[in-house]
């Protein structure tokens, strides 16, 4: 295993996941507010599952998204 390439690859993947996830959450919140389904002061439980089949990794991360 080439440690430096491994770390660079992981960082690129995690950055892509973080940036893409944030954009999707922002769009969903904006749409829910525009549709009147939420008012914009809510807190939502959130869950992300990281799965890499080749190394039999599956782990859940739980947290929350606060709009205010």
N, CA, C and O atoms as CSV, one atom per row, in Angstrom:
chain,resi,resn,atom,element,x,y,z
A,1,UNK,N,N,0.855,-1.180,0.000
A,1,UNK,CA,C,0.000,0.000,0.000
A,1,UNK,C,C,0.897,1.238,0.000
A,1,UNK,O,O,1.866,1.316,0.755
A,2,UNK,N,N,0.569,2.181,-0.837
A,2,UNK,CA,C,1.267,3.462,-0.897
A,2,UNK,C,C,0.522,4.441,0.002
A,2,UNK,O,O,-0.536,4.950,-0.367
A,3,UNK,N,N,1.073,4.700,1.170
A,3,UNK,CA,C,0.419,5.505,2.213
A,3,UNK,C,C,0.003,6.897,1.723
A,3,UNK,O,O,-1.115,7.339,1.990
A,4,UNK,N,N,0.888,7.581,1.014
A,4,UNK,CA,C,0.578,8.940,0.567
A,4,UNK,C,C,-0.585,8.944,-0.434
A,4,UNK,O,O,-1.499,9.760,-0.316
A,5,UNK,N,N,-0.555,8.046,-1.405
A,5,UNK,CA,C,-1.657,7.965,-2.376
A,5,UNK,C,C,-2.967,7.585,-1.696
A,5,UNK,O,O,-4.026,8.112,-2.035
A,6,UNK,N,N,-2.891,6.682,-0.751
A,6,UNK,CA,C,-4.071,6.259,0.013
A,6,UNK,C,C,-4.686,7.456,0.732
A,6,UNK,O,O,-5.894,7.678,0.653
A,7,UNK,N,N,-3.854,8.228,1.433
A,7,UNK,CA,C,-4.356,9.390,2.181
A,7,UNK,C,C,-4.926,10.456,1.261
A,7,UNK,O,O,-5.958,11.050,1.574
A,8,UNK,N,N,-4.279,10.709,0.136
A,8,UNK,CA,C,-4.781,11.693,-0.829
A,8,UNK,C,C,-6.124,11.247,-1.386
A,8,UNK,O,O,-7.051,12.048,-1.508
A,9,UNK,N,N,-6.224,9.972,-1.723
A,9,UNK,CA,C,-7.471,9.425,-2.263
A,9,UNK,C,C,-8.604,9.533,-1.244
A,9,UNK,O,O,-9.722,9.916,-1.590
A,10,UNK,N,N,-8.313,9.196,0.006
A,10,UNK,CA,C,-9.339,9.308,1.058
A,10,UNK,C,C,-9.786,10.750,1.234
A,10,UNK,O,O,-10.983,11.022,1.336
A,11,UNK,N,N,-8.829,11.680,1.272
A,11,UNK,CA,C,-9.179,13.088,1.454
A,11,UNK,C,C,-10.028,13.612,0.310
A,11,UNK,O,O,-10.981,14.358,0.540
A,12,UNK,N,N,-9.698,13.234,-0.923
A,12,UNK,CA,C,-10.500,13.646,-2.075
A,12,UNK,C,C,-11.918,13.103,-1.980
A,12,UNK,O,O,-12.883,13.824,-2.238
A,13,UNK,N,N,-12.046,11.831,-1.609
A,13,UNK,CA,C,-13.367,11.227,-1.477
A,13,UNK,C,C,-14.176,11.925,-0.388
A,13,UNK,O,O,-15.335,12.277,-0.604
A,14,UNK,N,N,-13.571,12.127,0.778
A,14,UNK,CA,C,-14.292,12.753,1.888
A,14,UNK,C,C,-14.663,14.201,1.574
A,14,UNK,O,O,-15.730,14.662,1.979
A,15,UNK,N,N,-13.799,14.926,0.858
A,15,UNK,CA,C,-14.135,16.296,0.459
A,15,UNK,C,C,-15.321,16.302,-0.489
A,15,UNK,O,O,-16.233,17.117,-0.344
A,16,UNK,N,N,-15.314,15.389,-1.466
A,16,UNK,CA,C,-16.425,15.290,-2.415
A,16,UNK,C,C,-17.722,14.970,-1.679
A,16,UNK,O,O,-18.760,15.567,-1.961
A,17,UNK,N,N,-17.665,14.034,-0.742
A,17,UNK,CA,C,-18.861,13.671,0.027
A,17,UNK,C,C,-19.343,14.862,0.848
A,17,UNK,O,O,-20.541,15.141,0.885
A,18,UNK,N,N,-18.432,15.559,1.501
A,18,UNK,CA,C,-18.819,16.689,2.338
A,18,UNK,C,C,-19.445,17.817,1.539
A,18,UNK,O,O,-20.499,18.333,1.909
A,19,UNK,N,N,-18.806,18.201,0.450
A,19,UNK,CA,C,-19.310,19.310,-0.374
A,19,UNK,C,C,-20.636,18.933,-1.026
A,19,UNK,O,O,-21.584,19.718,-1.011
A,20,UNK,N,N,-20.702,17.737,-1.594
A,20,UNK,CA,C,-21.936,17.294,-2.267
A,20,UNK,C,C,-23.084,17.146,-1.276
A,20,UNK,O,O,-24.216,17.524,-1.575
A,21,UNK,N,N,-22.798,16.602,-0.108
A,21,UNK,CA,C,-23.833,16.435,0.915
A,21,UNK,C,C,-24.385,17.780,1.364
A,21,UNK,O,O,-25.596,17.943,1.508
A,22,UNK,N,N,-23.494,18.744,1.586
A,22,UNK,CA,C,-23.941,20.064,2.017
A,22,UNK,C,C,-24.857,20.692,0.978
A,22,UNK,O,O,-25.895,21.253,1.328
A,23,UNK,N,N,-24.486,20.606,-0.290
A,23,UNK,CA,C,-25.313,21.175,-1.358
A,23,UNK,C,C,-26.691,20.521,-1.400
A,23,UNK,O,O,-27.699,21.212,-1.553
A,24,UNK,N,N,-26.743,19.205,-1.266
A,24,UNK,CA,C,-28.019,18.489,-1.307
A,24,UNK,C,C,-28.903,18.845,-0.113
A,24,UNK,O,O,-30.114,19.007,-0.259
A,25,UNK,N,N,-28.296,18.966,1.061
A,25,UNK,CA,C,-29.063,19.349,2.251
A,25,UNK,C,C,-29.616,20.758,2.077
A,25,UNK,O,O,-30.785,21.007,2.369
A,26,UNK,N,N,-28.781,21.680,1.605
A,26,UNK,CA,C,-29.238,23.061,1.398
A,26,UNK,C,C,-30.399,23.119,0.419
A,26,UNK,O,O,-31.380,23.818,0.671
A,27,UNK,N,N,-30.305,22.392,-0.700
A,27,UNK,CA,C,-31.396,22.378,-1.675
A,27,UNK,C,C,-32.670,21.807,-1.073
A,27,UNK,O,O,-33.754,22.344,-1.297
A,28,UNK,N,N,-32.553,20.725,-0.311
A,28,UNK,CA,C,-33.734,20.089,0.276
A,28,UNK,C,C,-34.395,21.009,1.302
A,28,UNK,O,O,-35.622,21.088,1.365
A,29,UNK,N,N,-33.588,21.700,2.101
A,29,UNK,CA,C,-34.138,22.627,3.099
A,29,UNK,C,C,-34.831,23.798,2.399
A,29,UNK,O,O,-35.941,24.172,2.777
A,30,UNK,N,N,-34.194,24.371,1.396
A,30,UNK,CA,C,-34.800,25.485,0.662
A,30,UNK,C,C,-36.127,25.080,0.033
A,30,UNK,O,O,-37.092,25.842,0.069
A,31,UNK,N,N,-36.175,23.876,-0.546
A,31,UNK,CA,C,-37.410,23.399,-1.165
A,31,UNK,C,C,-38.494,23.156,-0.116
A,31,UNK,O,O,-39.654,23.507,-0.330
A,32,UNK,N,N,-38.120,22.559,1.015
A,32,UNK,CA,C,-39.100,22.297,2.077
A,32,UNK,C,C,-39.669,23.598,2.633
A,32,UNK,O,O,-40.859,23.673,2.937
A,33,UNK,N,N,-38.831,24.621,2.767
A,33,UNK,CA,C,-39.320,25.930,3.223
A,33,UNK,C,C,-40.246,26.533,2.166
A,33,UNK,O,O,-41.326,27.024,2.495
A,34,UNK,N,N,-39.830,26.497,0.907
A,34,UNK,CA,C,-40.646,27.061,-0.178
A,34,UNK,C,C,-41.983,26.344,-0.307
A,34,UNK,O,O,-42.993,26.971,-0.628
A,35,UNK,N,N,-41.999,25.039,-0.062
A,35,UNK,CA,C,-43.228,24.250,-0.148
A,35,UNK,C,C,-44.099,24.378,1.097
A,35,UNK,O,O,-45.228,23.887,1.117
A,36,UNK,N,N,-43.581,25.035,2.136
A,36,UNK,CA,C,-44.349,25.209,3.364
A,36,UNK,C,C,-44.339,23.987,4.276
A,36,UNK,O,O,-45.127,23.918,5.219
A,37,UNK,N,N,-43.469,23.031,4.013
A,37,UNK,CA,C,-43.417,21.830,4.848
A,37,UNK,C,C,-42.664,22.056,6.153
A,37,UNK,O,O,-42.885,21.351,7.137
A,38,UNK,N,N,-41.767,23.052,6.154
A,38,UNK,CA,C,-41.053,23.439,7.362
A,38,UNK,C,C,-40.987,24.957,7.406
A,38,UNK,O,O,-41.214,25.621,6.394
A,39,UNK,N,N,-40.673,25.513,8.583
A,39,UNK,CA,C,-40.615,26.969,8.704
A,39,UNK,C,C,-39.181,27.495,8.754
A,39,UNK,O,O,-38.956,28.691,8.569
A,40,UNK,N,N,-38.222,26.624,8.999
A,40,UNK,CA,C,-36.831,27.050,9.014
A,40,UNK,C,C,-36.225,27.188,10.386
A,40,UNK,O,O,-35.123,27.717,10.531
A,41,UNK,N,N,-36.935,26.716,11.399
A,41,UNK,CA,C,-36.401,26.763,12.774
A,41,UNK,C,C,-36.199,25.365,13.354
A,41,UNK,O,O,-35.830,25.217,14.519
A,42,UNK,N,N,-36.439,24.357,12.546
A,42,UNK,CA,C,-36.419,22.975,13.028
A,42,UNK,C,C,-34.996,22.443,13.224
A,42,UNK,O,O,-34.011,23.007,12.749
A,43,UNK,N,N,-34.952,21.338,13.943
A,43,UNK,CA,C,-33.747,20.528,14.069
A,43,UNK,C,C,-34.112,19.128,13.607
A,43,UNK,O,O,-35.133,18.577,14.017
A,44,UNK,N,N,-33.273,18.556,12.749
A,44,UNK,CA,C,-33.563,17.237,12.197
A,44,UNK,C,C,-32.469,16.246,12.556
A,44,UNK,O,O,-31.282,16.556,12.446
A,45,UNK,N,N,-32.869,15.050,12.988
A,45,UNK,CA,C,-31.856,14.004,13.136
A,45,UNK,C,C,-31.324,13.650,11.754
A,45,UNK,O,O,-32.070,13.657,10.774
A,46,UNK,N,N,-30.041,13.343,11.678
A,46,UNK,CA,C,-29.419,12.997,10.402
A,46,UNK,C,C,-28.558,11.752,10.591
A,46,UNK,O,O,-28.010,11.509,11.666
A,47,UNK,N,N,-28.454,10.977,9.524
A,47,UNK,CA,C,-27.668,9.753,9.578
A,47,UNK,C,C,-26.957,9.567,8.246
A,47,UNK,O,O,-27.550,9.751,7.182
A,48,UNK,N,N,-25.691,9.203,8.313
A,48,UNK,CA,C,-24.907,8.888,7.124
A,48,UNK,C,C,-24.342,7.491,7.312
A,48,UNK,O,O,-23.834,7.153,8.381
A,49,UNK,N,N,-24.434,6.684,6.267
A,49,UNK,CA,C,-23.840,5.358,6.290
A,49,UNK,C,C,-22.675,5.330,5.311
A,49,UNK,O,O,-22.837,5.629,4.128
A,50,UNK,N,N,-21.505,4.970,5.816
A,50,UNK,CA,C,-20.323,4.796,4.985
A,50,UNK,C,C,-20.162,3.308,4.730
A,50,UNK,O,O,-20.058,2.510,5.662
A,51,UNK,N,N,-20.143,2.947,3.458
A,51,UNK,CA,C,-20.042,1.531,3.106
A,51,UNK,C,C,-18.996,1.343,2.023
A,51,UNK,O,O,-19.040,1.992,0.978
A,52,UNK,N,N,-18.054,0.447,2.286
A,52,UNK,CA,C,-17.038,0.059,1.308
A,52,UNK,C,C,-17.038,-1.460,1.277
A,52,UNK,O,O,-16.460,-2.113,2.145
A,53,UNK,N,N,-17.690,-2.010,0.270
A,53,UNK,CA,C,-17.882,-3.451,0.202
A,53,UNK,C,C,-16.579,-4.239,0.149
A,53,UNK,O,O,-16.480,-5.303,0.761
A,54,UNK,N,N,-15.578,-3.738,-0.570
A,54,UNK,CA,C,-14.338,-4.473,-0.760
A,54,UNK,C,C,-13.565,-4.756,0.514
A,54,UNK,O,O,-12.768,-5.693,0.567
A,55,UNK,N,N,-13.800,-3.942,1.552
A,55,UNK,CA,C,-13.125,-4.176,2.833
A,55,UNK,C,C,-14.122,-4.474,3.949
A,55,UNK,O,O,-13.781,-4.441,5.131
A,56,UNK,N,N,-15.336,-4.759,3.560
A,56,UNK,CA,C,-16.417,-5.117,4.489
A,56,UNK,C,C,-16.591,-4.069,5.588
A,56,UNK,O,O,-16.671,-4.389,6.774
A,57,UNK,N,N,-16.647,-2.808,5.156
A,57,UNK,CA,C,-16.855,-1.704,6.087
A,57,UNK,C,C,-18.263,-1.169,5.905
A,57,UNK,O,O,-18.689,-0.864,4.791
A,58,UNK,N,N,-18.967,-1.062,6.997
A,58,UNK,CA,C,-20.267,-0.405,7.005
A,58,UNK,C,C,-20.437,0.203,8.385
A,58,UNK,O,O,-20.547,-0.509,9.384
A,59,UNK,N,N,-20.456,1.523,8.428
A,59,UNK,CA,C,-20.552,2.223,9.709
A,59,UNK,C,C,-21.517,3.398,9.560
A,59,UNK,O,O,-21.511,4.097,8.547
A,60,UNK,N,N,-22.335,3.600,10.573
A,60,UNK,CA,C,-23.309,4.686,10.592
A,60,UNK,C,C,-22.787,5.832,11.450
A,60,UNK,O,O,-22.148,5.618,12.480
A,61,UNK,N,N,-23.071,7.047,11.005
A,61,UNK,CA,C,-22.753,8.249,11.761
A,61,UNK,C,C,-24.060,8.989,11.989
A,61,UNK,O,O,-24.770,9.308,11.035
A,62,UNK,N,N,-24.379,9.261,13.229
A,62,UNK,CA,C,-25.620,9.939,13.591
A,62,UNK,C,C,-25.310,11.333,14.116
A,62,UNK,O,O,-24.303,11.547,14.791
A,63,UNK,N,N,-26.174,12.263,13.803
A,63,UNK,CA,C,-26.031,13.628,14.272
A,63,UNK,C,C,-27.325,14.376,14.076
A,63,UNK,O,O,-28.400,13.778,14.027
A,64,UNK,N,N,-27.222,15.679,13.964
A,64,UNK,CA,C,-28.419,16.478,13.737
A,64,UNK,C,C,-28.059,17.701,12.915
A,64,UNK,O,O,-26.922,18.173,12.921
A,65,UNK,N,N,-29.062,18.197,12.209
A,65,UNK,CA,C,-28.952,19.418,11.413
A,65,UNK,C,C,-29.899,20.432,12.058
A,65,UNK,O,O,-31.108,20.211,12.124
A,66,UNK,N,N,-29.346,21.525,12.524
A,66,UNK,CA,C,-30.147,22.585,13.162
A,66,UNK,C,C,-30.283,23.740,12.184
A,66,UNK,O,O,-29.289,24.239,11.656
A,67,UNK,N,N,-31.506,24.158,11.947
A,67,UNK,CA,C,-31.753,25.260,11.026
A,67,UNK,C,C,-31.683,26.612,11.720
A,67,UNK,O,O,-31.634,27.650,11.059
A,68,UNK,N,N,-31.679,26.606,13.030
A,68,UNK,CA,C,-31.602,27.870,13.763
A,68,UNK,C,C,-30.673,27.744,14.942
A,68,UNK,O,O,-30.480,28.709,15.681
